Amino acid sequence: MKLLQYIILGIIQGLTEPLPISSSGHVYLFKEIFNTNMFSDTNFEIFVNFGSFLAIFLIFFSDIKKLVIEFFKFIFSKEEKKKKYQESFKYCLLVIVGSIPVGLAGVFFKDTIESFISVKEIAISLLFTALMLFLVRNSNGKKESKDITIKDAIIIGLLQVVALLPGISRSGTVLVGCLLCKLSKNASLKYTFMLYFPVSAAAMLLGVKDLMEVGSLNTLIVPYSVGMLASAVITYFSYKWLSNIVKNGKLWYFSIYCIIVSIFTFIWFR
């Protein structure tokens, strides 16, 4: 039964991580509904987040490989060859710029923000997410990855800070930011999840120290690993589903879902 619970939580994490519906908000609600402390296991959270990270890394592996290689080629190439790699170098800088606001906010305010988490706040945050997704329902930007500006990166990065609030989706907020900046749907998806890697990697690195200090980790390695595998597999297919929905201009479907979950939460915990 306990192993099944770990698998279920891995599935919840995998399904909600790429989707614009807030994985942290859903995990918190499930914890409250089922009245279990297992959903507060931060060490297990590191494992399932790593599963999602691996799945999204696999999806974008070719893009990441190209960007990293050409980033360093730009730095170390002779001046006459730099132009060939300039676009990738610029894109990497834009990812860095877009990640700085949430990095600073996470260092200074994350604990304070998380201390205010409650069921009511999750419900309100889901309504806010629904509103954001609805506002960009007719977005049809034409800007491609090479057209993203420093201004765009700063605006999107600042919006990503909002996602530190429990119940507000990071992917949803960044997607909305990209679409508001008139990026195309493909460019929006790519930049949204390129910004995911620095944030996710930093969060996991911060948790590694605590993970290493867990004396009973060897007894939990099997259920943790099963949960991580479930998270990775579901994340992979969840992203593919999201990609099709965004490209077909149906992002507002998730707006309806967030409203339904918010109303359910208000009623259930009234």
GIZI-V178215 format. One record per residue. N is the residue number from 1. RES is the residue in three letters. NEAR is the number of other ideal C-beta (glycine too) atoms within 8 Angstrom. Layout:
n & res & near
N & RES & NEAR
N & RES & NEAR
This chain:
n & res & near
1 & MET & 4
2 & LYS & 7
3 & LEU & 9
4 & LEU & 7
5 & GLN & 10
6 & TYR & 14
7 & ILE & 11
8 & ILE & 8
9 & LEU & 15
10 & GLY & 17
11 & ILE & 11
12 & ILE & 12
13 & GLN & 19
14 & GLY & 19
15 & LEU & 10
16 & THR & 13
17 & GLU & 14
18 & PRO & 11
19 & LEU & 13
20 & PRO & 14
21 & ILE & 15
22 & SER & 17
23 & SER & 12
24 & SER & 8
25 & GLY & 15
26 & HIS & 12
27 & VAL & 14
28 & TYR & 14
29 & LEU & 12
30 & PHE & 11
31 & LYS & 13
32 & GLU & 9
33 & ILE & 7
34 & PHE & 7
35 & ASN & 5
36 & THR & 7
37 & ASN & 6
38 & MET & 11
39 & PHE & 11
40 & SER & 6
41 & ASP & 8
42 & THR & 8
43 & ASN & 13
44 & PHE & 13
45 & GLU & 11
46 & ILE & 12
47 & PHE & 13
48 & VAL & 16
49 & ASN & 14
50 & PHE & 10
51 & GLY & 18
52 & SER & 17
53 & PHE & 12
54 & LEU & 9
55 & ALA & 15
56 & ILE & 15
57 & PHE & 10
58 & LEU & 8
59 & ILE & 10
60 & PHE & 11
61 & PHE & 8
62 & SER & 6
63 & ASP & 9
64 & ILE & 11
65 & LYS & 8
66 & LYS & 9
67 & LEU & 12
68 & VAL & 9
69 & ILE & 8
70 & GLU & 12
71 & PHE & 12
72 & PHE & 8
73 & LYS & 11
74 & PHE & 12
75 & ILE & 7
76 & PHE & 5
77 & SER & 10
78 & LYS & 5
79 & GLU & 5
80 & GLU & 5
81 & LYS & 9
82 & LYS & 11
83 & LYS & 6
84 & LYS & 7
85 & TYR & 13
86 & GLN & 9
87 & GLU & 8
88 & SER & 12
89 & PHE & 13
90 & LYS & 9
91 & TYR & 13
92 & CYS & 11
93 & LEU & 8
94 & LEU & 13
95 & VAL & 13
96 & ILE & 9
97 & VAL & 11
98 & GLY & 14
99 & SER & 13
100 & ILE & 9
101 & PRO & 12
102 & VAL & 13
103 & GLY & 11
104 & LEU & 8
105 & ALA & 11
106 & GLY & 12
107 & VAL & 7
108 & PHE & 6
109 & PHE & 9
110 & LYS & 10
111 & ASP & 6
112 & THR & 7
113 & ILE & 10
114 & GLU & 8
115 & SER & 6
116 & PHE & 8
117 & ILE & 8
118 & SER & 6
119 & VAL & 10
120 & LYS & 8
121 & GLU & 12
122 & ILE & 16
123 & ALA & 13
124 & ILE & 10
125 & SER & 14
126 & LEU & 17
127 & LEU & 11
128 & PHE & 10
129 & THR & 19
130 & ALA & 14
131 & LEU & 9
132 & MET & 11
133 & LEU & 16
134 & PHE & 9
135 & LEU & 8
136 & VAL & 12
137 & ARG & 10
138 & ASN & 5
139 & SER & 8
140 & ASN & 5
141 & GLY & 13
142 & LYS & 6
143 & LYS & 11
144 & GLU & 9
145 & SER & 8
146 & LYS & 7
147 & ASP & 8
148 & ILE & 13
149 & THR & 6
150 & ILE & 7
151 & LYS & 6
152 & ASP & 13
153 & ALA & 13
154 & ILE & 11
155 & ILE & 11
156 & ILE & 15
157 & GLY & 15
158 & LEU & 9
159 & LEU & 12
160 & GLN & 17
161 & VAL & 10
162 & VAL & 9
163 & ALA & 13
164 & LEU & 11
165 & LEU & 9
166 & PRO & 14
167 & GLY & 15
168 & ILE & 15
169 & SER & 13
170 & ARG & 11
171 & SER & 14
172 & GLY & 17
173 & THR & 16
174 & VAL & 16
175 & LEU & 15
176 & VAL & 14
177 & GLY & 12
178 & CYS & 15
179 & LEU & 14
180 & LEU & 10
181 & CYS & 12
182 & LYS & 8
183 & LEU & 15
184 & SER & 9
185 & LYS & 11
186 & ASN & 8
187 & ALA & 15
188 & SER & 14
189 & LEU & 13
190 & LYS & 11
191 & TYR & 17
192 & THR & 12
193 & PHE & 14
194 & MET & 13
195 & LEU & 15
196 & TYR & 12
197 & PHE & 12
198 & PRO & 11
199 & VAL & 14
200 & SER & 11
201 & ALA & 9
202 & ALA & 10
203 & ALA & 10
204 & MET & 12
205 & LEU & 7
206 & LEU & 7
207 & GLY & 12
208 & VAL & 9
209 & LYS & 7
210 & ASP & 9
211 & LEU & 10
212 & MET & 6
213 & GLU & 6
214 & VAL & 9
215 & GLY & 4
216 & SER & 6
217 & LEU & 10
218 & ASN & 5
219 & THR & 5
220 & LEU & 11
221 & ILE & 8
222 & VAL & 7
223 & PRO & 10
224 & TYR & 13
225 & SER & 9
226 & VAL & 12
227 & GLY & 17
228 & MET & 13
229 & LEU & 10
230 & ALA & 14
231 & SER & 19
232 & ALA & 13
233 & VAL & 10
234 & ILE & 13
235 & THR & 17
236 & TYR & 12
237 & PHE & 8
238 & SER & 14
239 & TYR & 13
240 & LYS & 9
241 & TRP & 9
242 & LEU & 13
243 & SER & 9
244 & ASN & 8
245 & ILE & 11
246 & VAL & 13
247 & LYS & 9
248 & ASN & 6
249 & GLY & 9
250 & LYS & 7
251 & LEU & 14
252 & TRP & 9
253 & TYR & 8
254 & PHE & 15
255 & SER & 14
256 & ILE & 9
257 & TYR & 9
258 & CYS & 14
259 & ILE & 11
260 & ILE & 8
261 & VAL & 12
262 & SER & 13
263 & ILE & 8
264 & PHE & 8
265 & THR & 13
266 & PHE & 10
267 & ILE & 7
268 & TRP & 7
269 & PHE & 9
270 & ARG & 4
